Amino acid sequence: MKEIQTRRSIRKYTDQKVEDEKILSLLESARLAPSGSNTQPWNFIVITDQEVKEKLWK
């Protein structure tokens, strides 16, 4: 409940790189999340290259 009540919307980001260990930890947590009938219908794509990010944004 505390996390829900104290959440906030981020509207400004820094250029600070997220450590690979944190990304892998988030992906593992998402992979282990429950899904209906254990279908696990998700795919994750991690893009760290700034040029690729800009191309996708456009």
PDB file of N, CA, C, O and CB in Angstrom:
ATOM      1  N   MET A   1       0.816  -1.182   0.000  1.00  0.00           N
ATOM      2  CA  MET A   1       0.000   0.000   0.000  1.00  0.00           C
ATOM      3  C   MET A   1       0.868   1.258   0.000  1.00  0.00           C
ATOM      4  O   MET A   1       0.561   2.241  -0.674  1.00  0.00           O
ATOM      5  CB  MET A   1      -0.933  -0.009   1.195  1.00  0.00           C
ATOM      6  N   LYS A   2       1.946   1.208   0.761  1.00  0.00           N
ATOM      7  CA  LYS A   2       2.827   2.383   0.857  1.00  0.00           C
ATOM      8  C   LYS A   2       3.349   2.773  -0.522  1.00  0.00           C
ATOM      9  O   LYS A   2       3.350   3.953  -0.872  1.00  0.00           O
ATOM     10  CB  LYS A   2       4.012   2.103   1.816  1.00  0.00           C
ATOM     11  N   GLU A   3       3.792   1.794  -1.305  1.00  0.00           N
ATOM     12  CA  GLU A   3       4.338   2.077  -2.629  1.00  0.00           C
ATOM     13  C   GLU A   3       3.287   2.695  -3.546  1.00  0.00           C
ATOM     14  O   GLU A   3       3.590   3.596  -4.328  1.00  0.00           O
ATOM     15  CB  GLU A   3       4.890   0.801  -3.256  1.00  0.00           C
ATOM     16  N   ILE A   4       2.067   2.214  -3.447  1.00  0.00           N
ATOM     17  CA  ILE A   4       0.985   2.753  -4.282  1.00  0.00           C
ATOM     18  C   ILE A   4       0.666   4.190  -3.865  1.00  0.00           C
ATOM     19  O   ILE A   4       0.481   5.058  -4.718  1.00  0.00           O
ATOM     20  CB  ILE A   4      -0.286   1.864  -4.176  1.00  0.00           C
ATOM     21  N   GLN A   5       0.602   4.437  -2.572  1.00  0.00           N
ATOM     22  CA  GLN A   5       0.247   5.762  -2.076  1.00  0.00           C
ATOM     23  C   GLN A   5       1.338   6.795  -2.330  1.00  0.00           C
ATOM     24  O   GLN A   5       1.042   7.983  -2.460  1.00  0.00           O
ATOM     25  CB  GLN A   5      -0.049   5.694  -0.601  1.00  0.00           C
ATOM     26  N   THR A   6       2.587   6.364  -2.402  1.00  0.00           N
ATOM     27  CA  THR A   6       3.691   7.321  -2.565  1.00  0.00           C
ATOM     28  C   THR A   6       4.258   7.327  -3.985  1.00  0.00           C
ATOM     29  O   THR A   6       5.316   7.908  -4.227  1.00  0.00           O
ATOM     30  CB  THR A   6       4.802   7.001  -1.578  1.00  0.00           C
ATOM     31  N   ARG A   7       3.566   6.690  -4.914  1.00  0.00           N
ATOM     32  CA  ARG A   7       4.072   6.653  -6.289  1.00  0.00           C
ATOM     33  C   ARG A   7       4.041   8.052  -6.888  1.00  0.00           C
ATOM     34  O   ARG A   7       3.343   8.940  -6.399  1.00  0.00           O
ATOM     35  CB  ARG A   7       3.243   5.674  -7.158  1.00  0.00           C
ATOM     36  N   ARG A   8       4.809   8.229  -7.955  1.00  0.00           N
ATOM     37  CA  ARG A   8       4.821   9.510  -8.643  1.00  0.00           C
ATOM     38  C   ARG A   8       5.071   9.280 -10.122  1.00  0.00           C
ATOM     39  O   ARG A   8       5.612   8.249 -10.520  1.00  0.00           O
ATOM     40  CB  ARG A   8       5.889  10.452  -8.045  1.00  0.00           C
ATOM     41  N   SER A   9       4.682  10.230 -10.912  1.00  0.00           N
ATOM     42  CA  SER A   9       4.890  10.157 -12.356  1.00  0.00           C
ATOM     43  C   SER A   9       6.170  10.913 -12.702  1.00  0.00           C
ATOM     44  O   SER A   9       6.331  12.080 -12.344  1.00  0.00           O
ATOM     45  CB  SER A   9       3.667  10.742 -13.135  1.00  0.00           C
ATOM     46  N   ILE A  10       7.060  10.246 -13.387  1.00  0.00           N
ATOM     47  CA  ILE A  10       8.319  10.870 -13.783  1.00  0.00           C
ATOM     48  C   ILE A  10       8.135  11.496 -15.160  1.00  0.00           C
ATOM     49  O   ILE A  10       7.718  10.822 -16.102  1.00  0.00           O
ATOM     50  CB  ILE A  10       9.491   9.833 -13.790  1.00  0.00           C
ATOM     51  N   ARG A  11       8.442  12.768 -15.277  1.00  0.00           N
ATOM     52  CA  ARG A  11       8.278  13.459 -16.550  1.00  0.00           C
ATOM     53  C   ARG A  11       9.602  13.989 -17.096  1.00  0.00           C
ATOM     54  O   ARG A  11       9.655  14.514 -18.208  1.00  0.00           O
ATOM     55  CB  ARG A  11       7.297  14.600 -16.396  1.00  0.00           C
ATOM     56  N   LYS A  12      10.646  13.852 -16.328  1.00  0.00           N
ATOM     57  CA  LYS A  12      11.950  14.329 -16.753  1.00  0.00           C
ATOM     58  C   LYS A  12      12.979  13.248 -16.420  1.00  0.00           C
ATOM     59  O   LYS A  12      13.055  12.775 -15.287  1.00  0.00           O
ATOM     60  CB  LYS A  12      12.309  15.692 -16.067  1.00  0.00           C
ATOM     61  N   TYR A  13      13.758  12.872 -17.413  1.00  0.00           N
ATOM     62  CA  TYR A  13      14.728  11.801 -17.233  1.00  0.00           C
ATOM     63  C   TYR A  13      16.141  12.336 -17.407  1.00  0.00           C
ATOM     64  O   TYR A  13      16.359  13.352 -18.066  1.00  0.00           O
ATOM     65  CB  TYR A  13      14.461  10.657 -18.220  1.00  0.00           C
ATOM     66  N   THR A  14      17.084  11.644 -16.814  1.00  0.00           N
ATOM     67  CA  THR A  14      18.493  11.995 -16.989  1.00  0.00           C
ATOM     68  C   THR A  14      19.097  11.091 -18.054  1.00  0.00           C
ATOM     69  O   THR A  14      18.463  10.135 -18.501  1.00  0.00           O
ATOM     70  CB  THR A  14      19.277  11.872 -15.647  1.00  0.00           C
ATOM     71  N   ASP A  15      20.307  11.394 -18.451  1.00  0.00           N
ATOM     72  CA  ASP A  15      21.031  10.563 -19.419  1.00  0.00           C
ATOM     73  C   ASP A  15      21.824   9.456 -18.736  1.00  0.00           C
ATOM     74  O   ASP A  15      22.601   8.752 -19.381  1.00  0.00           O
ATOM     75  CB  ASP A  15      21.969  11.424 -20.255  1.00  0.00           C
ATOM     76  N   GLN A  16      21.625   9.305 -17.431  1.00  0.00           N
ATOM     77  CA  GLN A  16      22.354   8.296 -16.664  1.00  0.00           C
ATOM     78  C   GLN A  16      21.984   6.899 -17.140  1.00  0.00           C
ATOM     79  O   GLN A  16      20.804   6.565 -17.243  1.00  0.00           O
ATOM     80  CB  GLN A  16      22.065   8.442 -15.160  1.00  0.00           C
ATOM     81  N   LYS A  17      22.996   6.082 -17.431  1.00  0.00           N
ATOM     82  CA  LYS A  17      22.786   4.723 -17.917  1.00  0.00           C
ATOM     83  C   LYS A  17      22.308   3.824 -16.766  1.00  0.00           C
ATOM     84  O   LYS A  17      22.817   3.914 -15.649  1.00  0.00           O
ATOM     85  CB  LYS A  17      24.091   4.162 -18.546  1.00  0.00           C
ATOM     86  N   VAL A  18      21.348   2.977 -17.043  1.00  0.00           N
ATOM     87  CA  VAL A  18      20.880   2.004 -16.057  1.00  0.00           C
ATOM     88  C   VAL A  18      21.820   0.802 -16.103  1.00  0.00           C
ATOM     89  O   VAL A  18      22.108   0.279 -17.180  1.00  0.00           O
ATOM     90  CB  VAL A  18      19.388   1.573 -16.333  1.00  0.00           C
ATOM     91  N   GLU A  19      22.289   0.373 -14.962  1.00  0.00           N
ATOM     92  CA  GLU A  19      23.241  -0.736 -14.893  1.00  0.00           C
ATOM     93  C   GLU A  19      22.608  -2.021 -15.430  1.00  0.00           C
ATOM     94  O   GLU A  19      21.423  -2.280 -15.221  1.00  0.00           O
ATOM     95  CB  GLU A  19      23.725  -0.943 -13.443  1.00  0.00           C
ATOM     96  N   ASP A  20      23.419  -2.814 -16.123  1.00  0.00           N
ATOM     97  CA  ASP A  20      22.946  -4.077 -16.693  1.00  0.00           C
ATOM     98  C   ASP A  20      22.349  -4.993 -15.628  1.00  0.00           C
ATOM     99  O   ASP A  20      21.364  -5.687 -15.880  1.00  0.00           O
ATOM    100  CB  ASP A  20      24.089  -4.792 -17.407  1.00  0.00           C
ATOM    101  N   GLU A  21      22.947  -4.993 -14.437  1.00  0.00           N
ATOM    102  CA  GLU A  21      22.442  -5.848 -13.361  1.00  0.00           C
ATOM    103  C   GLU A  21      21.005  -5.482 -12.994  1.00  0.00           C
ATOM    104  O   GLU A  21      20.192  -6.364 -12.719  1.00  0.00           O
ATOM    105  CB  GLU A  21      23.343  -5.738 -12.125  1.00  0.00           C
ATOM    106  N   LYS A  22      20.689  -4.186 -12.990  1.00  0.00           N
ATOM    107  CA  LYS A  22      19.332  -3.747 -12.663  1.00  0.00           C
ATOM    108  C   LYS A  22      18.355  -4.158 -13.760  1.00  0.00           C
ATOM    109  O   LYS A  22      17.237  -4.586 -13.475  1.00  0.00           O
ATOM    110  CB  LYS A  22      19.292  -2.222 -12.459  1.00  0.00           C
ATOM    111  N   ILE A  23      18.780  -4.025 -15.008  1.00  0.00           N
ATOM    112  CA  ILE A  23      17.923  -4.420 -16.123  1.00  0.00           C
ATOM    113  C   ILE A  23      17.642  -5.916 -16.058  1.00  0.00           C
ATOM    114  O   ILE A  23      16.500  -6.344 -16.225  1.00  0.00           O
ATOM    115  CB  ILE A  23      18.576  -4.051 -17.475  1.00  0.00           C
ATOM    116  N   LEU A  24      18.676  -6.708 -15.817  1.00  0.00           N
ATOM    117  CA  LEU A  24      18.498  -8.162 -15.725  1.00  0.00           C
ATOM    118  C   LEU A  24      17.595  -8.545 -14.555  1.00  0.00           C
ATOM    119  O   LEU A  24      16.796  -9.475 -14.661  1.00  0.00           O
ATOM    120  CB  LEU A  24      19.857  -8.853 -15.579  1.00  0.00           C
ATOM    121  N   SER A  25      17.722  -7.830 -13.445  1.00  0.00           N
ATOM    122  CA  SER A  25      16.878  -8.096 -12.282  1.00  0.00           C
ATOM    123  C   SER A  25      15.413  -7.790 -12.594  1.00  0.00           C
ATOM    124  O   SER A  25      14.526  -8.559 -12.225  1.00  0.00           O
ATOM    125  CB  SER A  25      17.350  -7.267 -11.076  1.00  0.00           C
ATOM    126  N   LEU A  26      15.161  -6.674 -13.270  1.00  0.00           N
ATOM    127  CA  LEU A  26      13.788  -6.325 -13.656  1.00  0.00           C
ATOM    128  C   LEU A  26      13.208  -7.347 -14.625  1.00  0.00           C
ATOM    129  O   LEU A  26      12.046  -7.736 -14.503  1.00  0.00           O
ATOM    130  CB  LEU A  26      13.749  -4.931 -14.288  1.00  0.00           C
ATOM    131  N   LEU A  27      14.017  -7.779 -15.584  1.00  0.00           N
ATOM    132  CA  LEU A  27      13.546  -8.775 -16.548  1.00  0.00           C
ATOM    133  C   LEU A  27      13.222 -10.095 -15.863  1.00  0.00           C
ATOM    134  O   LEU A  27      12.232 -10.746 -16.197  1.00  0.00           O
ATOM    135  CB  LEU A  27      14.593  -8.996 -17.640  1.00  0.00           C
ATOM    136  N   GLU A  28      14.043 -10.483 -14.920  1.00  0.00           N
ATOM    137  CA  GLU A  28      13.799 -11.736 -14.200  1.00  0.00           C
ATOM    138  C   GLU A  28      12.517 -11.627 -13.362  1.00  0.00           C
ATOM    139  O   GLU A  28      11.731 -12.572 -13.298  1.00  0.00           O
ATOM    140  CB  GLU A  28      15.011 -12.088 -13.291  1.00  0.00           C
ATOM    141  N   SER A  29      12.316 -10.480 -12.730  1.00  0.00           N
ATOM    142  CA  SER A  29      11.092 -10.269 -11.952  1.00  0.00           C
ATOM    143  C   SER A  29       9.866 -10.331 -12.860  1.00  0.00           C
ATOM    144  O   SER A  29       8.856 -10.940 -12.506  1.00  0.00           O
ATOM    145  CB  SER A  29      11.144  -8.913 -11.215  1.00  0.00           C
ATOM    146  N   ALA A  30       9.956  -9.706 -14.018  1.00  0.00           N
ATOM    147  CA  ALA A  30       8.833  -9.721 -14.959  1.00  0.00           C
ATOM    148  C   ALA A  30       8.580 -11.136 -15.480  1.00  0.00           C
ATOM    149  O   ALA A  30       7.433 -11.551 -15.645  1.00  0.00           O
ATOM    150  CB  ALA A  30       9.103  -8.763 -16.137  1.00  0.00           C
ATOM    151  N   ARG A  31       9.644 -11.859 -15.731  1.00  0.00           N
ATOM    152  CA  ARG A  31       9.515 -13.232 -16.236  1.00  0.00           C
ATOM    153  C   ARG A  31       8.789 -14.126 -15.233  1.00  0.00           C
ATOM    154  O   ARG A  31       8.042 -15.027 -15.615  1.00  0.00           O
ATOM    155  CB  ARG A  31      10.900 -13.818 -16.553  1.00  0.00           C
ATOM    156  N   LEU A  32       9.015 -13.870 -13.966  1.00  0.00           N
ATOM    157  CA  LEU A  32       8.417 -14.694 -12.918  1.00  0.00           C
ATOM    158  C   LEU A  32       7.018 -14.236 -12.513  1.00  0.00           C
ATOM    159  O   LEU A  32       6.363 -14.896 -11.707  1.00  0.00           O
ATOM    160  CB  LEU A  32       9.307 -14.696 -11.711  1.00  0.00           C
ATOM    161  N   ALA A  33       6.556 -13.121 -13.060  1.00  0.00           N
ATOM    162  CA  ALA A  33       5.228 -12.607 -12.724  1.00  0.00           C
ATOM    163  C   ALA A  33       4.155 -13.590 -13.197  1.00  0.00           C
ATOM    164  O   ALA A  33       4.305 -14.218 -14.245  1.00  0.00           O
ATOM    165  CB  ALA A  33       5.003 -11.209 -13.359  1.00  0.00           C
ATOM    166  N   PRO A  34       3.084 -13.722 -12.434  1.00  0.00           N
ATOM    167  CA  PRO A  34       2.025 -14.650 -12.834  1.00  0.00           C
ATOM    168  C   PRO A  34       1.267 -14.151 -14.063  1.00  0.00           C
ATOM    169  O   PRO A  34       1.184 -12.950 -14.321  1.00  0.00           O
ATOM    170  CB  PRO A  34       1.051 -14.866 -11.678  1.00  0.00           C
ATOM    171  N   SER A  35       0.719 -15.102 -14.808  1.00  0.00           N
ATOM    172  CA  SER A  35      -0.136 -14.770 -15.949  1.00  0.00           C
ATOM    173  C   SER A  35      -1.295 -15.765 -15.968  1.00  0.00           C
ATOM    174  O   SER A  35      -1.195 -16.868 -15.430  1.00  0.00           O
ATOM    175  CB  SER A  35       0.669 -14.804 -17.307  1.00  0.00           C
ATOM    176  N   GLY A  36      -2.391 -15.356 -16.596  1.00  0.00           N
ATOM    177  CA  GLY A  36      -3.561 -16.226 -16.671  1.00  0.00           C
ATOM    178  C   GLY A  36      -3.238 -17.552 -17.333  1.00  0.00           C
ATOM    179  O   GLY A  36      -2.682 -17.575 -18.431  1.00  0.00           O
ATOM    180  N   SER A  37      -3.568 -18.625 -16.699  1.00  0.00           N
ATOM    181  CA  SER A  37      -3.298 -19.992 -17.186  1.00  0.00           C
ATOM    182  C   SER A  37      -1.822 -20.227 -17.477  1.00  0.00           C
ATOM    183  O   SER A  37      -1.462 -21.104 -18.262  1.00  0.00           O
ATOM    184  CB  SER A  37      -4.108 -20.269 -18.443  1.00  0.00           C
ATOM    185  N   ASN A  38      -0.970 -19.426 -16.830  1.00  0.00           N
ATOM    186  CA  ASN A  38       0.484 -19.513 -17.008  1.00  0.00           C
ATOM    187  C   ASN A  38       0.884 -19.412 -18.484  1.00  0.00           C
ATOM    188  O   ASN A  38       1.831 -20.068 -18.917  1.00  0.00           O
ATOM    189  CB  ASN A  38       1.008 -20.826 -16.418  1.00  0.00           C
ATOM    190  N   THR A  39       0.166 -18.593 -19.251  1.00  0.00           N
ATOM    191  CA  THR A  39       0.466 -18.457 -20.684  1.00  0.00           C
ATOM    192  C   THR A  39       1.717 -17.633 -20.957  1.00  0.00           C
ATOM    193  O   THR A  39       2.342 -17.797 -22.005  1.00  0.00           O
ATOM    194  CB  THR A  39      -0.706 -17.829 -21.395  1.00  0.00           C
ATOM    195  N   GLN A  40       2.094 -16.755 -20.041  1.00  0.00           N
ATOM    196  CA  GLN A  40       3.265 -15.886 -20.177  1.00  0.00           C
ATOM    197  C   GLN A  40       3.337 -15.281 -21.584  1.00  0.00           C
ATOM    198  O   GLN A  40       4.275 -15.557 -22.332  1.00  0.00           O
ATOM    199  CB  GLN A  40       4.556 -16.674 -19.870  1.00  0.00           C
ATOM    200  N   PRO A  41       2.346 -14.456 -21.943  1.00  0.00           N
ATOM    201  CA  PRO A  41       2.242 -13.951 -23.311  1.00  0.00           C
ATOM    202  C   PRO A  41       3.135 -12.755 -23.626  1.00  0.00           C
ATOM    203  O   PRO A  41       2.834 -12.017 -24.564  1.00  0.00           O
ATOM    204  CB  PRO A  41       0.839 -13.581 -23.582  1.00  0.00           C
ATOM    205  N   TRP A  42       4.194 -12.536 -22.901  1.00  0.00           N
ATOM    206  CA  TRP A  42       4.992 -11.337 -23.113  1.00  0.00           C
ATOM    207  C   TRP A  42       6.334 -11.621 -23.772  1.00  0.00           C
ATOM    208  O   TRP A  42       6.865 -12.730 -23.728  1.00  0.00           O
ATOM    209  CB  TRP A  42       5.216 -10.644 -21.807  1.00  0.00           C
ATOM    210  N   ASN A  43       6.845 -10.583 -24.373  1.00  0.00           N
ATOM    211  CA  ASN A  43       8.196 -10.570 -24.947  1.00  0.00           C
ATOM    212  C   ASN A  43       8.841  -9.277 -24.483  1.00  0.00           C
ATOM    213  O   ASN A  43       8.174  -8.248 -24.380  1.00  0.00           O
ATOM    214  CB  ASN A  43       8.180 -10.680 -26.536  1.00  0.00           C
ATOM    215  N   PHE A  44      10.112  -9.324 -24.207  1.00  0.00           N
ATOM    216  CA  PHE A  44      10.831  -8.137 -23.753  1.00  0.00           C
ATOM    217  C   PHE A  44      11.969  -7.850 -24.717  1.00  0.00           C
ATOM    218  O   PHE A  44      12.701  -8.755 -25.119  1.00  0.00           O
ATOM    219  CB  PHE A  44      11.368  -8.324 -22.306  1.00  0.00           C
ATOM    220  N   ILE A  45      12.111  -6.596 -25.081  1.00  0.00           N
ATOM    221  CA  ILE A  45      13.212  -6.155 -25.932  1.00  0.00           C
ATOM    222  C   ILE A  45      13.903  -5.023 -25.185  1.00  0.00           C
ATOM    223  O   ILE A  45      13.271  -4.028 -24.828  1.00  0.00           O
ATOM    224  CB  ILE A  45      12.711  -5.696 -27.368  1.00  0.00           C
ATOM    225  N   VAL A  46      15.187  -5.178 -24.953  1.00  0.00           N
ATOM    226  CA  VAL A  46      15.963  -4.159 -24.248  1.00  0.00           C
ATOM    227  C   VAL A  46      16.834  -3.448 -25.273  1.00  0.00           C
ATOM    228  O   VAL A  46      17.630  -4.072 -25.974  1.00  0.00           O
ATOM    229  CB  VAL A  46      16.834  -4.786 -23.097  1.00  0.00           C
ATOM    230  N   ILE A  47      16.671  -2.145 -25.347  1.00  0.00           N
ATOM    231  CA  ILE A  47      17.459  -1.347 -26.287  1.00  0.00           C
ATOM    232  C   ILE A  47      18.288  -0.363 -25.481  1.00  0.00           C
ATOM    233  O   ILE A  47      17.744   0.464 -24.750  1.00  0.00           O
ATOM    234  CB  ILE A  47      16.545  -0.602 -27.323  1.00  0.00           C
ATOM    235  N   THR A  48      19.598  -0.452 -25.613  1.00  0.00           N
ATOM    236  CA  THR A  48      20.489   0.442 -24.884  1.00  0.00           C
ATOM    237  C   THR A  48      21.211   1.409 -25.811  1.00  0.00           C
ATOM    238  O   THR A  48      21.802   2.383 -25.344  1.00  0.00           O
ATOM    239  CB  THR A  48      21.499  -0.362 -24.094  1.00  0.00           C
ATOM    240  N   ASP A  49      21.175   1.163 -27.096  1.00  0.00           N
ATOM    241  CA  ASP A  49      21.854   2.021 -28.061  1.00  0.00           C
ATOM    242  C   ASP A  49      21.020   3.286 -28.306  1.00  0.00           C
ATOM    243  O   ASP A  49      19.871   3.198 -28.738  1.00  0.00           O
ATOM    244  CB  ASP A  49      22.102   1.258 -29.395  1.00  0.00           C
ATOM    245  N   GLN A  50      21.592   4.446 -28.032  1.00  0.00           N
ATOM    246  CA  GLN A  50      20.863   5.706 -28.146  1.00  0.00           C
ATOM    247  C   GLN A  50      20.383   5.963 -29.575  1.00  0.00           C
ATOM    248  O   GLN A  50      19.282   6.475 -29.774  1.00  0.00           O
ATOM    249  CB  GLN A  50      21.739   6.858 -27.682  1.00  0.00           C
ATOM    250  N   GLU A  51      21.188   5.617 -30.552  1.00  0.00           N
ATOM    251  CA  GLU A  51      20.800   5.825 -31.954  1.00  0.00           C
ATOM    252  C   GLU A  51      19.562   5.002 -32.313  1.00  0.00           C
ATOM    253  O   GLU A  51      18.667   5.486 -33.007  1.00  0.00           O
ATOM    254  CB  GLU A  51      21.965   5.457 -32.893  1.00  0.00           C
ATOM    255  N   VAL A  52      19.518   3.777 -31.845  1.00  0.00           N
ATOM    256  CA  VAL A  52      18.350   2.925 -32.100  1.00  0.00           C
ATOM    257  C   VAL A  52      17.125   3.486 -31.400  1.00  0.00           C
ATOM    258  O   VAL A  52      16.030   3.482 -31.964  1.00  0.00           O
ATOM    259  CB  VAL A  52      18.614   1.478 -31.634  1.00  0.00           C
ATOM    260  N   LYS A  53      17.298   3.966 -30.182  1.00  0.00           N
ATOM    261  CA  LYS A  53      16.189   4.571 -29.445  1.00  0.00           C
ATOM    262  C   LYS A  53      15.607   5.758 -30.212  1.00  0.00           C
ATOM    263  O   LYS A  53      14.389   5.908 -30.310  1.00  0.00           O
ATOM    264  CB  LYS A  53      16.652   5.018 -28.051  1.00  0.00           C
ATOM    265  N   GLU A  54      16.482   6.589 -30.748  1.00  0.00           N
ATOM    266  CA  GLU A  54      16.034   7.764 -31.492  1.00  0.00           C
ATOM    267  C   GLU A  54      15.290   7.359 -32.769  1.00  0.00           C
ATOM    268  O   GLU A  54      14.290   7.984 -33.123  1.00  0.00           O
ATOM    269  CB  GLU A  54      17.231   8.662 -31.840  1.00  0.00           C
ATOM    270  N   LYS A  55      15.762   6.335 -33.454  1.00  0.00           N
ATOM    271  CA  LYS A  55      15.075   5.854 -34.647  1.00  0.00           C
ATOM    272  C   LYS A  55      13.683   5.335 -34.314  1.00  0.00           C
ATOM    273  O   LYS A  55      12.730   5.586 -35.052  1.00  0.00           O
ATOM    274  CB  LYS A  55      15.893   4.760 -35.323  1.00  0.00           C
ATOM    275  N   LEU A  56      13.564   4.611 -33.205  1.00  0.00           N
ATOM    276  CA  LEU A  56      12.261   4.098 -32.781  1.00  0.00           C
ATOM    277  C   LEU A  56      11.330   5.238 -32.385  1.00  0.00           C
ATOM    278  O   LEU A  56      10.130   5.192 -32.653  1.00  0.00           O
ATOM    279  CB  LEU A  56      12.424   3.121 -31.609  1.00  0.00           C
ATOM    280  N   TRP A  57      11.886   6.247 -31.755  1.00  0.00           N
ATOM    281  CA  TRP A  57      11.083   7.375 -31.319  1.00  0.00           C
ATOM    282  C   TRP A  57      10.464   8.112 -32.507  1.00  0.00           C
ATOM    283  O   TRP A  57       9.312   8.544 -32.465  1.00  0.00           O
ATOM    284  CB  TRP A  57      11.930   8.331 -30.491  1.00  0.00           C
ATOM    285  N   LYS A  58      11.264   8.240 -33.564  1.00  0.00           N
ATOM    286  CA  LYS A  58      10.782   8.935 -34.775  1.00  0.00           C
ATOM    287  C   LYS A  58       9.736   8.104 -35.453  1.00  0.00           C
ATOM    288  O   LYS A  58       9.203   8.507 -36.487  1.00  0.00           O
ATOM    289  CB  LYS A  58      11.934   9.231 -35.753  1.00  0.00           C
TER     290      LYS A  58
END
